[in-house]
């Protein structure tokens, strides 16, 4: 007995095949996107309801004192901070519309979106689309502790890029150790540099990323997690440490160190112990 012939189309001729259904987005991912959307709505209200405050006006004033790409402007000592990326973004916005809050407000929302997506990526790399992912994500998105640093433009230009870079590099470190793919080392170093350009305190990123990757390996049962993470991620750790040393040298060359007091008795009195 001959098998039945495949069903063919009169117009095209080849056998008919039912199209594969499109993959569905996991429910946890949908909830995560919804949470980020709600958070952005709240942040839009906060951002557009604010205005320039304190250091914001210093950024506005300095934006008109020199060329946007001049080293003297980008690497100015801003109260002990080296933040060429923040100066570049602020200067570009202020040159378009000086003392108009719309530009800074938009930048706040965009930076917050980037930070939230970087965090979601890191949590996905750590836990996949398990419901437990929503617990730290919800806390990070809606904690009131993050509001002051967001509503203050000058502070947000420092903190939001640093937090986005921290989350991204943590994910890259885990993926590099897990897969050995060299591109995660490249993107990790580049994103780390981007974080440094906005805030010198981003120098903690390699150390936090190493700790997170090592903890991930330890949880998975690797008893020599520190050695494993160092060997598997050496293409990320070595250039990151070199970049950190170089940035520290740049910081010391740019920042006026006379602001640092060597009066030990005064330093001892600061916490109110005496």
PENOR-V113060 format. One record per helix or strand. SS is the DSSP state (h for helix, s for strand). FROM is the first residue (numbers start at 1). LEN is the number of residues. Records with the same first field share a line. If there is no record, write none. Layout:
# PENOR-V113060
SS = FROM-LEN, FROM-LEN
This chain:
# PENOR-V113060
s = 8-1, 15-1, 78-1, 81-1
h = 27-22, 55-9, 71-4, 84-13, 101-27, 133-10, 144-8, 153-27, 182-17, 200-20, 225-8, 234-21, 257-3, 264-7
